[in-house]
Amino acid sequence: MKFRSHETFFIRKGWLSKGMKYVRTYDDVFVSKDPKPMDRLGLGSNMVKSLRYWMQATGLTEEPKSGKRTQKFTEVGDIIFNNDRYLEEQGTLALIQWKLASNEDLATSWFYFFYIFKMQEFTREDFVQGLKNYVLMENAGEAAADRSYQDDFNCIVNTYLPRYKANTRYTSPENNIACPLGELGLIDIANKEKKLYRKTMLSTSMLPPLIALAIILEAHVGQSEIEISKILNDKKSLGRAFNLDMISLLDILRRIELLGEIKIIRTAGLDVIKILTGKSALECINQYYQDLAKE
């Protein structure tokens, strides 16, 4: 479990693109002594630490657990760098969101928020107390400082709440302090005076069917039939990562079915999807970008 590894900085627009650019050329960019990472990346020391963390938490890169802590692309990171380095496509943002939300080891608070925390409307205190109890149960009674949980909550809100809603002052559309995942709109303000927030569903039009299929295949690896309720509610599921309800999930599944990749089987007792595709999750992701290139 990790908390506050972001150094209180949420992902800024351009950060992940910059990180990928330099990792491709210099695998030691975050540990180099000459030049120093701050000089090469043009960021302060705490921001460098934050970017190093975010590159891994979003599943773009990975570091060895021993030896020199150089970074290399994951398979998904390599595909994204080669096809959408500037994170302009909705499918790219959806992939990064699922990777981040499902990263229980490096992004524990994100995992808790999307997969364990069931409150639809909540305050910071609701989240912090729930996370604290979860950690105590899962981590043999050992917990981090409350300040770490509070900072994680603030970072989660800043990740998904559009900046114009978080700040009453005029926000320039050219201001790059916003987080790219804010476009998904997964958090909104329920009551500003009471500092009450709520989870909001992703618009199904923002989740391309091939990317949704890739997530399903990776979350339920090796299964030829999957209960729709599990796709909605399981840990690391498609439904929880995007705050979906059953109606929105079925809309996404029908669009995948139209591609001939799955078959929805609805019975009186159990609703399932039957996997028809012979593609792997990575092949689905590659096809998504290939289809974009054709368009």
LUMVEX-811003 format. One line per 10 residues: number of its first residue (from 1); their letters; for each residue x, y, z of N, C-alpha, C, CB. Coordinates in steps of 0.2 Angstrom, whole numbers. Glycine has a CB too. Example, Ala and Ser with C-alpha at 12.3 -4.5 7.8 and 13.67 -1.06 7.14 Angstrom:
2
1) as) 66,-28,39,62,-22,39,66,-16,39,57,-22,45 ~ 64,-11,35,68,-5,36,64,0,39,70,-3,29;
***
This chain:
295
1) mkfrshetff) 4,-6,0,0,0,0,4,6,0,-5,0,6 ~ 2,11,-4,6,17,-4,1,23,-4,10,18,-11 ~ 3,28,0,-1,34,1,4,40,0,-4,34,8 ~ 1,46,-3,4,52,-4,11,52,-8,5,55,3 ~ 12,47,-12,18,46,-16,18,52,-21,18,40,-19 ~ 12,55,-23,12,60,-28,14,67,-25,4,61,-30 ~ 17,67,-19,20,73,-16,15,79,-16,26,75,-20 ~ 8,78,-16,2,82,-16,1,85,-23,3,88,-12 ~ 5,83,-28,4,85,-35,-1,80,-39,10,87,-39 ~ -6,83,-42,-10,78,-46,-7,79,-53,-18,81,-47;
11) irkgwlskgm) -9,75,-58,-6,74,-64,-8,81,-68,-9,68,-68 ~ -3,84,-70,-4,90,-74,-4,88,-82,1,96,-73 ~ -8,92,-86,-8,91,-93,-1,92,-96,-13,96,-97 ~ 1,87,-100,8,87,-102,13,83,-98,10,94,-103 ~ 12,82,-92,17,78,-88,18,71,-91,14,78,-81 ~ 13,68,-92,14,61,-94,17,60,-101,7,57,-94 ~ 15,65,-105,18,65,-112,26,67,-111,15,71,-116 ~ 27,72,-107,34,73,-106,38,67,-103,35,79,-101 ~ 35,64,-98,38,58,-95,39,53,-100,34,55,-89 ~ 35,51,-104,36,46,-109,41,48,-114,29,45,-113;
21) kyvrtyddvf) 41,54,-116,46,56,-121,53,55,-118,46,64,-122 ~ 55,57,-112,61,56,-109,63,49,-107,62,61,-103 ~ 58,45,-105,59,38,-103,61,34,-110,53,35,-100 ~ 58,36,-115,60,33,-121,67,34,-123,55,35,-127 ~ 70,40,-122,77,42,-124,82,40,-118,77,49,-125 ~ 79,41,-112,84,40,-106,80,36,-101,86,47,-103 ~ 82,30,-100,78,26,-95,80,28,-88,80,18,-97 ~ 86,31,-88,88,33,-81,86,41,-79,95,32,-80 ~ 81,43,-83,79,51,-82,78,53,-75,74,52,-87 ~ 75,48,-71,73,50,-64,78,49,-59,67,46,-62;
31) vskdpkpmdr) 84,45,-61,89,44,-56,96,46,-59,90,36,-55 ~ 96,50,-64,102,52,-67,106,57,-63,101,55,-74 ~ 112,57,-62,116,62,-58,119,68,-63,122,59,-55 ~ 120,66,-69,122,71,-74,119,70,-81,130,71,-74 ~ 114,74,-83,112,80,-79,107,77,-74,108,85,-84 ~ 105,81,-69,100,80,-64,93,80,-67,100,85,-58 ~ 89,75,-64,82,75,-67,78,82,-67,78,70,-63 ~ 79,86,-62,76,93,-62,78,97,-68,78,96,-56 ~ 85,96,-70,87,100,-76,84,97,-83,95,100,-76 ~ 84,91,-83,82,88,-89,75,89,-90,84,80,-89;
41) lglgsnmvks) 71,88,-85,63,88,-86,61,95,-85,60,83,-81 ~ 65,100,-82,62,106,-81,57,107,-76,59,109,-88 ~ 57,103,-71,53,103,-65,56,103,-59,48,96,-65 ~ 53,105,-53,56,105,-47,57,98,-44,52,109,-42 ~ 61,98,-39,63,91,-36,56,87,-34,67,92,-31 ~ 52,90,-31,46,87,-28,41,85,-34,42,91,-24 ~ 41,89,-39,37,87,-45,40,82,-49,37,94,-50 ~ 47,81,-49,50,76,-52,48,69,-49,58,76,-52 ~ 48,69,-42,46,63,-38,39,61,-40,47,65,-31 ~ 35,67,-40,28,65,-42,27,62,-49,24,72,-42;
51) lrywmqatgl) 30,65,-54,30,62,-61,32,55,-61,34,67,-66 ~ 38,54,-58,41,47,-57,35,42,-55,47,47,-53 ~ 32,44,-50,27,40,-47,21,39,-51,24,43,-40 ~ 18,45,-54,12,44,-59,14,40,-65,10,51,-61 ~ 20,40,-68,21,36,-73,20,29,-72,29,37,-76 ~ 22,27,-66,20,20,-64,13,18,-62,25,18,-58 ~ 10,23,-58,4,22,-55,-1,22,-61,2,28,-51 ~ 0,25,-66,-5,25,-72,-3,19,-77,-5,31,-76 ~ 2,15,-75,3,9,-79,7,10,-86,-3,6,-81 ~ 10,16,-86,14,18,-92,21,15,-92,14,26,-93;
61) teepksgkrt) 24,15,-86,30,13,-85,31,8,-79,36,19,-85 ~ 37,5,-79,38,1,-73,45,1,-71,36,-6,-74 ~ 47,0,-65,54,0,-63,55,-7,-59,55,6,-57 ~ 62,-9,-60,64,-15,-57,63,-14,-49,71,-18,-59 ~ 62,-20,-45,62,-19,-38,69,-19,-35,57,-25,-35 ~ 74,-21,-39,80,-21,-36,85,-18,-41,83,-28,-33 ~ 91,-16,-39,96,-14,-44,95,-6,-46,96,-18,-50 ~ 97,-4,-51,96,3,-53,89,4,-55,101,5,-59 ~ 86,9,-52,79,10,-53,77,14,-60,76,14,-47 ~ 79,11,-65,78,14,-72,70,12,-73,82,11,-77;
71) qkftevgdii) 68,16,-78,61,15,-80,60,12,-87,56,21,-80 ~ 56,8,-89,54,6,-95,47,6,-97,57,-1,-97 ~ 45,6,-103,38,6,-104,35,-1,-103,36,8,-112 ~ 28,-1,-100,24,-7,-100,22,-8,-107,18,-6,-95 ~ 19,-14,-109,16,-15,-115,11,-10,-117,13,-22,-116 ~ 7,-8,-112,1,-3,-114,5,4,-115,-4,-3,-108 ~ 9,5,-110,13,12,-111,16,12,-118,18,12,-106 ~ 19,7,-120,22,7,-127,17,9,-132,26,1,-128 ~ 12,5,-132,6,6,-137,4,14,-137,0,2,-136 ~ 3,16,-131,0,23,-130,6,28,-133,-1,25,-123;
81) fnndryleeq) 12,27,-131,17,32,-134,18,32,-141,24,30,-131 ~ 17,26,-144,17,25,-152,11,28,-155,19,18,-153 ~ 6,28,-152,-1,30,-155,-4,36,-153,-5,25,-155 ~ -3,38,-147,-6,44,-144,-2,47,-138,-13,42,-141 ~ 4,49,-140,8,52,-135,6,58,-131,15,54,-138 ~ 2,62,-134,-1,68,-131,-8,67,-127,-1,73,-136 ~ -10,60,-127,-16,59,-123,-22,63,-126,-15,60,-116 ~ -23,63,-132,-29,66,-135,-35,62,-136,-26,69,-142 ~ -34,56,-136,-40,51,-138,-44,49,-131,-38,45,-141 ~ -50,49,-132,-54,47,-126,-52,40,-124,-62,47,-128;
91) gtlaliqwkl) -51,35,-128,-49,28,-126,-43,28,-122,-48,24,-133 ~ -38,33,-124,-32,33,-120,-33,35,-113,-27,38,-123 ~ -37,40,-112,-39,42,-105,-43,37,-101,-43,49,-105 ~ -47,33,-105,-51,28,-101,-46,22,-99,-56,25,-106 ~ -41,21,-103,-36,16,-102,-32,18,-95,-31,14,-107 ~ -30,24,-96,-26,27,-90,-30,27,-84,-23,34,-92 ~ -36,29,-84,-40,29,-78,-41,22,-75,-47,32,-80 ~ -42,17,-80,-43,10,-77,-37,7,-74,-46,5,-82 ~ -31,9,-77,-25,7,-74,-23,10,-67,-19,8,-79 ~ -25,16,-67,-24,20,-60,-29,17,-55,-25,27,-61;
101) asnedlatsw) -35,17,-57,-40,15,-52,-39,8,-49,-47,15,-54 ~ -36,3,-54,-35,-4,-52,-28,-5,-49,-36,-8,-58 ~ -24,0,-48,-17,-1,-45,-17,-1,-38,-13,5,-48 ~ -19,-6,-35,-20,-7,-27,-14,-6,-24,-23,-13,-25 ~ -8,-8,-27,-2,-7,-23,1,0,-23,4,-12,-27 ~ 1,3,-29,4,10,-29,-1,16,-28,7,11,-36 ~ -7,15,-30,-13,20,-29,-18,17,-25,-15,22,-36 ~ -16,16,-19,-21,12,-14,-27,16,-13,-18,11,-8 ~ -27,23,-12,-33,27,-11,-37,27,-17,-30,34,-9 ~ -34,27,-23,-38,27,-29,-42,20,-29,-34,28,-36;
111) fyffyifkmq) -39,15,-28,-42,8,-28,-48,8,-23,-37,3,-27 ~ -46,11,-17,-52,11,-12,-58,15,-14,-49,14,-5 ~ -56,21,-17,-61,26,-19,-66,23,-24,-58,32,-22 ~ -63,19,-29,-68,17,-35,-70,10,-33,-64,16,-41 ~ -67,6,-30,-69,-1,-29,-72,-3,-22,-63,-6,-31 ~ -70,0,-17,-72,-1,-10,-77,4,-7,-66,-2,-6 ~ -76,10,-8,-80,15,-5,-86,16,-9,-76,22,-6 ~ -92,15,-6,-98,14,-9,-103,20,-9,-102,8,-6 ~ -101,25,-4,-105,31,-4,-105,35,-10,-102,36,2 ~ -111,37,-13,-111,41,-19,-110,49,-17,-118,40,-22;
121) eftredfvqg) -112,51,-12,-111,58,-9,-107,57,-3,-118,62,-8 ~ -102,62,-3,-97,61,3,-93,67,4,-92,55,1 ~ -91,68,10,-86,73,12,-79,70,13,-88,76,19 ~ -74,74,14,-67,72,15,-67,68,21,-62,78,15 ~ -71,69,26,-71,66,32,-73,59,31,-75,69,38 ~ -79,58,27,-82,51,26,-76,47,22,-88,52,21 ~ -73,50,17,-68,46,14,-62,44,18,-65,50,8 ~ -59,49,22,-54,47,26,-55,42,31,-51,54,30 ~ -61,42,35,-62,37,40,-63,31,37,-69,40,44 ~ -67,30,31,-68,24,28,-61,21,25,-72,25,22;
131) lknyvlmena) -57,25,23,-50,22,20,-46,20,26,-46,28,16 ~ -46,24,32,-42,22,38,-45,15,40,-43,27,43 ~ -51,14,40,-54,8,43,-52,2,38,-61,8,43 ~ -52,3,31,-50,-2,26,-43,-4,27,-51,1,19 ~ -38,1,28,-31,0,29,-30,-4,35,-27,6,29 ~ -33,-2,40,-32,-6,47,-34,-13,46,-36,-3,52 ~ -39,-15,42,-42,-22,41,-37,-25,36,-49,-22,39 ~ -35,-22,31,-31,-25,26,-24,-26,27,-32,-22,19 ~ -21,-21,32,-14,-21,33,-12,-22,40,-12,-13,31 ~ -16,-27,43,-14,-30,49,-13,-25,55,-7,-34,49;
141) geaaadrsyq) -18,-20,54,-18,-15,60,-14,-9,59,-17,-18,66 ~ -10,-9,54,-5,-3,53,-8,2,48,2,-6,50 ~ -8,8,50,-11,13,46,-6,19,45,-17,16,49 ~ -7,23,40,-3,29,38,-6,35,42,-3,30,31 ~ -3,40,42,-5,46,46,-11,49,42,0,52,46 ~ -16,51,46,-22,54,43,-21,59,38,-26,57,48 ~ -15,63,39,-13,68,34,-12,65,27,-7,72,36 ~ -9,59,27,-8,56,20,-15,54,17,-4,50,21 ~ -19,52,21,-26,50,18,-30,57,15,-30,47,23 ~ -29,62,19,-32,69,17,-29,71,11,-31,74,23;
151) ddfncivnty) -22,71,10,-19,73,4,-21,69,-2,-11,73,5 ~ -22,62,-1,-24,58,-6,-31,60,-8,-24,51,-4 ~ -35,61,-3,-42,64,-5,-42,70,-9,-46,65,1 ~ -38,75,-7,-38,81,-11,-35,80,-18,-33,86,-7 ~ -30,75,-19,-28,74,-25,-33,70,-30,-21,70,-24 ~ -37,66,-27,-42,62,-31,-47,67,-33,-45,57,-26 ~ -49,72,-29,-54,77,-31,-51,81,-37,-56,81,-25 ~ -45,83,-36,-42,88,-41,-40,84,-47,-35,90,-38 ~ -40,77,-47,-39,73,-53,-45,73,-57,-37,66,-51 ~ -51,73,-54,-57,71,-58,-62,77,-58,-61,66,-55;
161) lprykantry) -61,82,-54,-66,88,-54,-63,93,-59,-67,90,-47 ~ -67,95,-64,-65,100,-68,-63,106,-65,-70,101,-74 ~ -58,110,-67,-55,115,-63,-60,121,-63,-48,118,-66 ~ -64,122,-68,-69,127,-68,-74,126,-62,-72,128,-75 ~ -75,120,-60,-80,119,-55,-77,120,-48,-83,112,-56 ~ -70,118,-48,-67,118,-41,-65,125,-39,-60,114,-42 ~ -65,130,-44,-63,137,-43,-68,142,-46,-56,138,-46 ~ -70,146,-41,-75,151,-44,-72,156,-48,-79,154,-38 ~ -66,157,-47,-63,162,-51,-62,160,-59,-56,164,-49 ~ -61,165,-63,-61,163,-70,-55,159,-71,-60,170,-74;
171) tspenniacp) -56,154,-75,-50,149,-76,-49,149,-84,-52,142,-74 ~ -43,151,-86,-42,151,-93,-42,145,-96,-35,155,-94 ~ -45,144,-102,-45,137,-106,-38,135,-107,-49,137,-112 ~ -33,140,-107,-26,138,-109,-22,136,-103,-23,144,-113 ~ -25,137,-97,-21,135,-91,-20,128,-91,-25,137,-85 ~ -14,125,-91,-12,118,-91,-12,115,-84,-6,117,-95 ~ -14,118,-79,-14,115,-73,-19,110,-72,-15,121,-67 ~ -24,110,-76,-29,105,-76,-26,98,-77,-35,106,-81 ~ -30,93,-74,-28,86,-75,-32,83,-81,-29,81,-69 ~ -28,79,-86,-32,77,-91,-38,72,-90,-27,73,-96;
181) lgelglidia) -37,68,-84,-43,64,-82,-49,68,-80,-40,59,-76 ~ -48,74,-79,-54,78,-77,-59,78,-83,-52,85,-76 ~ -57,77,-89,-62,76,-94,-67,71,-94,-58,75,-101 ~ -65,66,-89,-70,60,-88,-75,62,-84,-66,54,-85 ~ -74,67,-80,-80,70,-75,-82,65,-70,-85,72,-80 ~ -78,62,-67,-80,56,-62,-82,59,-55,-75,51,-62 ~ -81,65,-54,-83,68,-48,-86,75,-49,-76,69,-43 ~ -91,76,-45,-94,83,-46,-95,86,-38,-101,83,-50 ~ -97,92,-38,-99,95,-32,-106,94,-30,-96,103,-31 ~ -108,91,-25,-115,91,-23,-117,97,-19,-116,84,-19;
191) nkekklyrkt) -113,99,-14,-115,105,-11,-108,109,-9,-119,103,-4 ~ -107,115,-12,-101,118,-11,-100,121,-4,-100,124,-16 ~ -105,123,-1,-105,126,6,-103,120,11,-111,129,8 ~ -106,115,10,-105,109,15,-99,105,13,-111,105,15 ~ -95,107,7,-90,103,5,-92,96,4,-84,104,9 ~ -97,95,0,-100,88,-1,-99,87,-8,-108,88,1 ~ -96,81,-10,-95,79,-17,-99,73,-19,-87,77,-18 ~ -99,71,-25,-103,65,-27,-99,62,-33,-110,67,-29 ~ -100,55,-33,-97,52,-39,-102,53,-45,-96,44,-37 ~ -99,53,-51,-104,54,-57,-101,49,-62,-103,61,-60;
201) mlstsmlppl) -106,47,-66,-105,42,-71,-101,45,-77,-111,39,-73 ~ -97,41,-80,-94,42,-86,-99,42,-92,-88,38,-88 ~ -100,47,-96,-104,46,-102,-102,41,-106,-104,53,-106 ~ -106,36,-108,-104,30,-112,-101,32,-118,-110,26,-113 ~ -103,37,-121,-100,39,-128,-92,40,-127,-103,45,-130 ~ -90,41,-121,-83,43,-120,-79,36,-119,-82,47,-114 ~ -82,30,-119,-79,24,-118,-79,20,-124,-82,20,-112 ~ -74,20,-129,-74,16,-135,-75,9,-134,-68,17,-139 ~ -79,5,-138,-81,-2,-136,-74,-6,-136,-85,-4,-141 ~ -70,-5,-140,-64,-9,-140,-59,-8,-134,-59,-8,-147;
211) ialaiileah) -59,-2,-131,-56,-1,-125,-60,-4,-119,-55,6,-124 ~ -66,-4,-120,-70,-7,-114,-69,-15,-115,-78,-5,-115 ~ -69,-17,-121,-68,-25,-121,-61,-27,-118,-68,-27,-128 ~ -56,-23,-120,-49,-24,-117,-49,-24,-110,-44,-19,-120 ~ -53,-19,-107,-53,-19,-99,-56,-25,-97,-56,-13,-97 ~ -62,-27,-100,-65,-33,-98,-61,-39,-98,-72,-34,-102 ~ -57,-40,-104,-53,-46,-105,-48,-46,-99,-50,-46,-112 ~ -45,-40,-98,-39,-40,-93,-42,-41,-86,-35,-34,-94 ~ -48,-38,-84,-50,-39,-78,-53,-46,-76,-56,-34,-77 ~ -55,-49,-81,-58,-56,-80,-54,-61,-85,-66,-56,-82;
221) vgqseieisk) -48,-61,-84,-43,-65,-89,-45,-72,-89,-36,-64,-87 ~ -45,-75,-95,-46,-82,-95,-53,-85,-95,-42,-86,-90 ~ -58,-80,-94,-65,-82,-93,-69,-82,-100,-69,-78,-88 ~ -72,-87,-102,-76,-87,-108,-83,-84,-107,-76,-94,-111 ~ -86,-85,-101,-92,-82,-99,-91,-78,-93,-98,-88,-99 ~ -94,-72,-93,-93,-68,-87,-100,-65,-85,-88,-62,-89 ~ -102,-65,-79,-108,-63,-76,-108,-55,-77,-109,-65,-69 ~ -113,-52,-80,-113,-45,-81,-113,-41,-74,-120,-43,-84 ~ -116,-44,-69,-115,-41,-62,-108,-41,-60,-119,-45,-57 ~ -104,-45,-62,-97,-45,-60,-93,-39,-64,-93,-52,-61;
231) ilndkkslgr) -95,-39,-70,-92,-33,-74,-94,-26,-71,-94,-34,-82 ~ -100,-26,-68,-102,-20,-65,-99,-19,-58,-110,-20,-64 ~ -98,-24,-54,-96,-23,-47,-90,-26,-44,-102,-26,-43 ~ -87,-30,-48,-81,-34,-45,-75,-29,-44,-78,-39,-50 ~ -70,-30,-40,-64,-27,-40,-61,-27,-47,-59,-29,-34 ~ -58,-21,-49,-55,-20,-55,-60,-20,-61,-49,-25,-56 ~ -66,-20,-59,-71,-21,-65,-72,-14,-69,-78,-23,-62 ~ -75,-15,-75,-76,-9,-79,-81,-5,-76,-79,-12,-86 ~ -86,-7,-73,-92,-3,-70,-89,1,-64,-97,-8,-67 ~ -86,-2,-60,-83,2,-54,-78,8,-56,-80,-2,-49;
241) afnldmisll) -74,6,-61,-69,11,-62,-72,17,-66,-64,8,-67 ~ -78,17,-68,-81,23,-72,-88,25,-69,-82,21,-79 ~ -89,22,-62,-95,24,-59,-101,22,-63,-95,31,-57 ~ -101,17,-67,-107,15,-71,-113,12,-67,-105,10,-76 ~ -119,13,-70,-124,9,-67,-126,3,-72,-131,13,-66 ~ -131,-1,-71,-132,-7,-75,-135,-4,-82,-138,-11,-72 ~ -138,1,-83,-141,3,-89,-135,6,-93,-146,9,-88 ~ -131,10,-91,-125,12,-95,-120,6,-96,-121,18,-91 ~ -119,2,-92,-115,-4,-94,-118,-8,-99,-114,-8,-87 ~ -124,-9,-99,-128,-13,-105,-127,-9,-111,-135,-14,-103;
251) dilrriellg) -127,-3,-111,-126,1,-117,-119,0,-120,-127,9,-116 ~ -114,0,-116,-108,-2,-118,-107,-9,-121,-103,0,-112 ~ -110,-13,-117,-109,-20,-119,-113,-22,-126,-112,-25,-114 ~ -118,-18,-127,-122,-19,-134,-118,-16,-139,-129,-15,-133 ~ -114,-11,-138,-109,-8,-143,-104,-13,-145,-107,-1,-141 ~ -101,-17,-140,-96,-22,-141,-99,-28,-145,-93,-24,-134 ~ -105,-29,-143,-109,-35,-146,-110,-33,-154,-116,-36,-143 ~ -111,-27,-155,-112,-25,-162,-106,-26,-166,-114,-18,-163 ~ -100,-26,-163,-93,-28,-166,-92,-35,-168,-88,-25,-162 ~ -97,-39,-165,-96,-47,-165,-91,-50,-160,-94,-48,-172;
261) eikiirtagl) -89,-46,-155,-84,-48,-151,-87,-52,-145,-80,-42,-149 ~ -93,-51,-143,-96,-54,-137,-103,-55,-139,-96,-50,-131 ~ -106,-60,-135,-114,-61,-136,-117,-60,-129,-115,-68,-138 ~ -122,-56,-128,-125,-55,-122,-131,-60,-121,-128,-48,-121 ~ -130,-64,-116,-135,-69,-115,-139,-67,-108,-132,-76,-114 ~ -146,-65,-109,-150,-63,-103,-155,-69,-102,-153,-57,-105 ~ -155,-72,-96,-159,-77,-94,-163,-75,-88,-156,-84,-93 ~ -168,-79,-86,-172,-77,-80,-167,-77,-73,-178,-82,-79 ~ -162,-81,-73,-158,-82,-67,-152,-79,-68,-157,-89,-66 ~ -148,-78,-73,-142,-76,-74,-140,-72,-80,-137,-81,-72;
271) dvikiltgks) -138,-66,-80,-136,-62,-86,-128,-63,-87,-139,-55,-86 ~ -126,-65,-93,-119,-66,-94,-117,-63,-101,-117,-73,-93 ~ -111,-62,-102,-108,-61,-109,-104,-67,-111,-104,-54,-109 ~ -105,-69,-117,-100,-74,-119,-95,-71,-124,-104,-80,-123 ~ -89,-73,-122,-83,-70,-126,-82,-74,-132,-76,-70,-122 ~ -83,-70,-138,-82,-73,-145,-76,-71,-148,-88,-71,-149 ~ -73,-66,-146,-67,-63,-149,-61,-68,-147,-65,-56,-146 ~ -56,-68,-152,-50,-72,-151,-44,-67,-150,-48,-76,-157 ~ -46,-61,-149,-41,-56,-148,-39,-56,-140,-43,-49,-150 ~ -33,-54,-139,-31,-52,-132,-33,-45,-130,-23,-54,-131;
281) alecinqyyq) -32,-43,-124,-33,-36,-122,-29,-31,-126,-32,-35,-115 ~ -22,-33,-127,-17,-29,-130,-19,-28,-138,-10,-32,-130 ~ -22,-34,-141,-24,-34,-148,-30,-29,-149,-25,-41,-150 ~ -34,-29,-144,-40,-25,-144,-38,-17,-144,-45,-26,-138 ~ -33,-16,-140,-30,-9,-139,-27,-7,-145,-25,-8,-133 ~ -23,-11,-148,-20,-10,-155,-25,-9,-160,-15,-16,-156 ~ -30,-13,-160,-35,-12,-166,-38,-5,-165,-40,-17,-165 ~ -40,-3,-159,-43,3,-157,-39,9,-161,-44,5,-150 ~ -32,9,-160,-28,14,-163,-27,13,-170,-21,14,-159 ~ -27,7,-173,-27,6,-180,-33,9,-183,-26,-1,-181;
291) dlake) -39,8,-180,-45,10,-183,-45,18,-183,-51,8,-179 ~ -43,21,-178,-42,28,-177,-38,31,-183,-39,31,-171 ~ -32,28,-184,-28,30,-190,-31,29,-197,-22,25,-190 ~ -36,24,-198,-39,24,-204,-44,29,-205,-43,17,-204 ~ -47,31,-199,-52,37,-199,-49,43,-201,-56,37,-193;
***
